[in-house]
Amino acid sequence: MKDFITIGKIVKQVGLRGRLKAVSYLASGDTITRQQSVFIGHDASSAVSHRITGITAKGKTILLSLEGIENAEASAGLKGRYLFLPRDVFDPLEEDEYFWEDIIGLEVVNEEGEKLGVITSIIATGSNDVYVCEGPGGETLLPAIEGFIKKIDIRGGIVIASPPREL
């Protein structure tokens, strides 16, 4: 299990005082608004802690001000970087809930055990997530719903899926 959870991506600086706008990956803004700091980086291994001096989370938007990032030039340099929080700040997940970080990288097999590929990314569609599986046959989109995803075994590193049939 990874130590950090990606919670959003900085898309631009707002105003002249270094405020940042990020797209939120969180279901609710409650988790981020309770934090005193956030980690920012191109990936979790390069992320650096920043103290939060002001934050607003509404829908899929996070607006935040950070200590030491107090002008447009400083904040513009953070555009395109990701926001991370330590895994331990999140409430425990329900039995069939997973963080995206835990799903990406899992091997996908069908019910007969045939390897289909690896989950490389996840698309949030609003109604359900879609797992992007890259394999020898190319890209397969797997709706993350009961009819297609039969089992997720994080510890075993595998997803058992019934891929959609081609038309």
KEKE-3310 file (N, C-alpha, C; in steps of 0.2 Angstrom, whole numbers, plus 5000, padded with zeros to 4 digits):
npx = (5004:5002:5009:5004:4989:4982:4974:4970:4973:4983:4977:4978:4985:4977:4973:4983:4990:4995:4986:4979:4971:4963:4958:4948:4949:4942:4928:4921:4924:4927:4938:4950:4948:4950:4963:4980:4991:4997:5003:5013:5018:5026:5024:5020:5032:5041:5034:5032:5029:5017:5012:4995:4987:4975:4959:4946:4934:4924:4912:4920:4931:4945:4951:4966:4977:4995:5008:5022:5020:5016:5014:5010:5019:5026:5016:5012:5022:5018:5008:5000:5005:5002:4991:4993:4989:4993:4989:4984:4976:4963:4946:4943:4940:4925:4921:4920:4926:4939:4955:4960:4974:4977:4971:4976:4988:4986:4985:4974:4963:4953:4938:4943:4956:4964:4976:4973:4978:4985:4979:4979:4975:4961:4945:4933:4916:4905:4893:4899:4915:4928:4939:4954:4962:4977:4983:4990:4981:4978:4969:4957:4941:4935:4920:4918:4908:4897:4893:4904:4916:4922:4930:4941:4957:4967:4979:4983:4986:4978:4964:4949:4940:4926:4926:4918:4909:4914:4906)
npy = (4994:5011:5026:5039:5047:5053:5068:5078:5090:5103:5117:5130:5147:5159:5175:5188:5185:5173:5162:5146:5135:5120:5104:5093:5077:5071:5063:5071:5087:5088:5081:5088:5101:5100:5099:5104:5105:5101:5090:5093:5089:5082:5068:5056:5053:5064:5074:5088:5095:5108:5121:5125:5140:5145:5139:5133:5122:5116:5106:5100:5108:5115:5128:5136:5143:5145:5144:5154:5154:5167:5175:5178:5173:5163:5154:5151:5142:5130:5125:5111:5101:5088:5086:5079:5068:5061:5044:5040:5050:5049:5043:5026:5014:5007:4989:4986:4997:5007:5015:5025:5024:5011:5003:5006:4999:4986:4969:4962:4949:4937:4927:4914:4915:4920:4932:4949:4961:4977:4988:5005:5017:5027:5032:5044:5044:5049:5042:5029:5023:5020:5008:5008:4997:4991:4980:4965:4965:4978:4993:4991:4996:4995:4995:4999:4991:4979:4969:4968:4969:4956:4953:4961:4960:4967:4964:4953:4958:4958:4959:4952:4951:4953:4956:4969:4964:4964:4974)
npz = (5000:4996:5004:5002:4996:4981:4979:4971:4957:4953:4943:4940:4944:4954:4954:4961:4973:4975:4976:4973:4961:4961:4954:4961:4967:4977:4985:4994:5001:5014:5020:5015:5020:5033:5035:5040:5032:5016:5003:4989:4972:4957:4958:4971:4977:4975:4982:4992:5008:5012:5021:5024:5022:5019:5014:5003:4998:4986:4978:4964:4965:4972:4981:4987:4998:5002:5014:5011:4997:4990:4979:4962:4953:4960:4963:4950:4946:4951:4944:4937:4945:4957:4971:4987:5001:5017:5019:5031:5036:5031:5034:5038:5025:5018:5016:5002:4996:4988:4986:4972:4970:4975:4966:4953:4943:4946:4941:4928:4925:4917:4921:4918:4921:4912:4907:4905:4905:4913:4925:4921:4922:4929:4925:4930:4929:4934:4935:4938:4941:4928:4923:4915:4906:4900:4889:4880:4869:4867:4873:4885:4891:4907:4915:4932:4939:4947:4937:4928:4935:4945:4956:4967:4972:4982:4990:4984:4971:4960:4948:4945:4931:4920:4904:4894:4879:4862:4850)
capx = (5000:5006:5008:5000:4983:4982:4968:4969:4978:4983:4976:4980:4985:4971:4974:4990:4993:4998:4981:4979:4965:4965:4953:4948:4948:4939:4921:4919:4930:4928:4945:4956:4947:4952:4971:4984:4996:4996:5010:5013:5023:5024:5022:5021:5039:5044:5030:5034:5024:5016:5007:4989:4985:4968:4956:4939:4933:4917:4912:4926:4936:4949:4955:4970:4983:5000:5013:5028:5018:5012:5013:5008:5025:5027:5010:5012:5026:5015:5003:5001:5007:4997:4990:4993:4988:4995:4984:4981:4971:4957:4942:4943:4935:4920:4924:4921:4929:4946:4958:4963:4981:4977:4968:4981:4994:4984:4984:4968:4962:4946:4936:4946:4963:4968:4979:4970:4983:4986:4975:4984:4972:4954:4941:4927:4911:4899:4889:4903:4922:4929:4946:4958:4966:4981:4986:4992:4975:4976:4966:4950:4938:4931:4916:4919:4902:4897:4893:4910:4922:4920:4933:4947:4961:4973:4985:4986:4988:4974:4957:4945:4935:4922:4926:4913:4910:4914:4900)
capy = (5000:5017:5030:5045:5047:5059:5071:5083:5092:5111:5118:5137:5151:5163:5182:5190:5184:5166:5157:5141:5132:5113:5100:5089:5070:5068:5063:5077:5092:5088:5079:5093:5107:5099:5098:5110:5105:5097:5088:5095:5087:5079:5062:5056:5052:5070:5078:5092:5098:5115:5123:5128:5146:5147:5134:5132:5116:5116:5102:5097:5113:5117:5135:5136:5148:5141:5148:5155:5155:5173:5180:5175:5170:5157:5150:5148:5137:5124:5122:5104:5097:5085:5087:5072:5068:5054:5039:5039:5056:5047:5038:5019:5013:5001:4983:4986:5003:5007:5021:5024:5022:5004:4999:5007:4994:4979:4964:4960:4942:4935:4922:4908:4916:4923:4939:4954:4967:4980:4994:5010:5024:5027:5038:5045:5046:5052:5036:5024:5023:5015:5006:5008:4991:4990:4973:4963:4966:4985:4996:4989:5000:4990:4998:4997:4989:4972:4964:4967:4967:4951:4953:4965:4957:4972:4961:4948:4962:4956:4961:4947:4955:4950:4962:4970:4960:4969:4974)
capz = (5000:4996:5009:5000:4991:4977:4980:4966:4953:4952:4936:4938:4950:4954:4957:4962:4980:4975:4977:4968:4960:4959:4952:4967:4966:4983:4985:4998:5002:5021:5022:5014:5024:5040:5036:5041:5027:5010:5000:4982:4968:4951:4960:4978:4979:4975:4985:4997:5012:5012:5026:5021:5026:5018:5009:5001:4994:4984:4972:4962:4965:4979:4981:4993:4999:5005:5017:5007:4990:4991:4973:4955:4950:4965:4962:4943:4945:4954:4939:4934:4950:4961:4979:4991:5008:5019:5019:5038:5038:5029:5037:5035:5019:5018:5013:4994:4993:4987:4984:4966:4970:4976:4960:4947:4943:4947:4935:4926:4922:4916:4925:4917:4923:4906:4908:4900:4905:4919:4925:4920:4925:4931:4923:4934:4924:4937:4938:4940:4938:4922:4924:4909:4906:4895:4888:4873:4864:4867:4878:4887:4896:4911:4920:4939:4942:4949:4932:4925:4940:4949:4962:4968:4978:4983:4993:4979:4966:4954:4947:4941:4927:4914:4900:4889:4873:4857:4845)
cpx = (5004:5004:5004:4994:4983:4975:4966:4975:4978:4982:4978:4981:4979:4973:4982:4994:4995:4992:4981:4972:4967:4958:4953:4946:4944:4931:4918:4925:4931:4935:4950:4955:4949:4960:4974:4990:4994:5003:5008:5019:5021:5021:5023:5028:5043:5040:5033:5029:5024:5011:5001:4987:4977:4965:4949:4939:4925:4916:4918:4932:4939:4953:4959:4976:4988:5005:5019:5026:5013:5012:5012:5013:5026:5022:5010:5016:5024:5010:5005:5004:5001:4997:4990:4992:4990:4988:4980:4976:4964:4953:4943:4938:4931:4924:4925:4923:4937:4949:4960:4970:4982:4975:4973:4987:4992:4983:4977:4968:4955:4945:4940:4954:4967:4970:4976:4975:4983:4982:4980:4981:4964:4950:4935:4922:4905:4895:4893:4910:4923:4937:4949:4963:4970:4984:4988:4987:4974:4973:4959:4947:4933:4926:4916:4912:4902:4897:4899:4916:4919:4923:4940:4951:4968:4979:4988:4988:4984:4967:4954:4940:4932:4922:4920:4914:4910:4908:4901)
cpy = (5006:5022:5037:5043:5054:5062:5076:5085:5100:5113:5126:5141:5156:5170:5183:5188:5176:5160:5152:5138:5125:5109:5094:5082:5067:5068:5069:5081:5092:5086:5084:5099:5106:5098:5105:5111:5100:5095:5090:5092:5084:5071:5062:5056:5059:5076:5082:5095:5105:5116:5127:5134:5148:5141:5134:5126:5116:5112:5099:5102:5114:5123:5135:5141:5144:5146:5148:5155:5161:5178:5175:5171:5163:5152:5147:5142:5130:5121:5115:5099:5094:5087:5080:5073:5061:5050:5039:5045:5054:5042:5031:5018:5007:4995:4983:4993:5003:5014:5020:5021:5014:5000:5000:5002:4987:4975:4962:4954:4941:4929:4915:4909:4918:4930:4943:4960:4970:4986:5000:5017:5022:5033:5038:5048:5050:5047:5031:5025:5018:5014:5005:5002:4991:4983:4972:4965:4974:4987:4993:4993:4995:4995:4995:4996:4981:4967:4963:4966:4962:4951:4957:4962:4962:4968:4956:4951:4960:4958:4955:4951:4951:4956:4963:4966:4966:4968:4971)
cpz = (5000:5002:5008:4995:4987:4977:4975:4962:4952:4945:4935:4945:4949:4958:4958:4968:4980:4977:4972:4967:4958:4958:4958:4964:4972:4982:4989:5000:5010:5023:5021:5018:5031:5041:5037:5036:5021:5006:4992:4978:4962:4952:4968:4981:4979:4979:4991:5001:5012:5017:5023:5026:5025:5013:5009:4997:4992:4978:4970:4961:4972:4977:4988:4992:5004:5008:5012:4999:4990:4985:4967:4953:4954:4963:4955:4942:4948:4949:4937:4939:4954:4968:4982:4998:5011:5020:5026:5040:5035:5033:5034:5030:5021:5015:5006:4992:4993:4985:4977:4965:4971:4970:4954:4948:4944:4941:4934:4923:4922:4921:4924:4918:4917:4908:4903:4900:4913:4919:4926:4922:4926:4928:4927:4929:4927:4940:4941:4937:4932:4923:4917:4910:4900:4894:4881:4867:4864:4873:4879:4892:4900:4916:4927:4942:4943:4943:4928:4930:4945:4956:4962:4974:4978:4985:4987:4972:4959:4954:4943:4937:4921:4909:4895:4882:4868:4853:4839)
residu = (MET:LYS:ASP:PHE:ILE:THR:ILE:GLY:LYS:ILE:VAL:LYS:GLN:VAL:GLY:LEU:ARG:GLY:ARG:LEU:LYS:ALA:VAL:SER:TYR:LEU:ALA:SER:GLY:ASP:THR:ILE:THR:ARG:GLN:GLN:SER:VAL:PHE:ILE:GLY:HIS:ASP:ALA:SER:SER:ALA:VAL:SER:HIS:ARG:ILE:THR:GLY:ILE:THR:ALA:LYS:GLY:LYS:THR:ILE:LEU:LEU:SER:LEU:GLU:GLY:ILE:GLU:ASN:ALA:GLU:ALA:SER:ALA:GLY:LEU:LYS:GLY:ARG:TYR:LEU:PHE:LEU:PRO:ARG:ASP:VAL:PHE:ASP:PRO:LEU:GLU:GLU:ASP:GLU:TYR:PHE:TRP:GLU:ASP:ILE:ILE:GLY:LEU:GLU:VAL:VAL:ASN:GLU:GLU:GLY:GLU:LYS:LEU:GLY:VAL:ILE:THR:SER:ILE:ILE:ALA:THR:GLY:SER:ASN:ASP:VAL:TYR:VAL:CYS:GLU:GLY:PRO:GLY:GLY:GLU:THR:LEU:LEU:PRO:ALA:ILE:GLU:GLY:PHE:ILE:LYS:LYS:ILE:ASP:ILE:ARG:GLY:GLY:ILE:VAL:ILE:ALA:SER:PRO:PRO:ARG:GLU:LEU)
# end
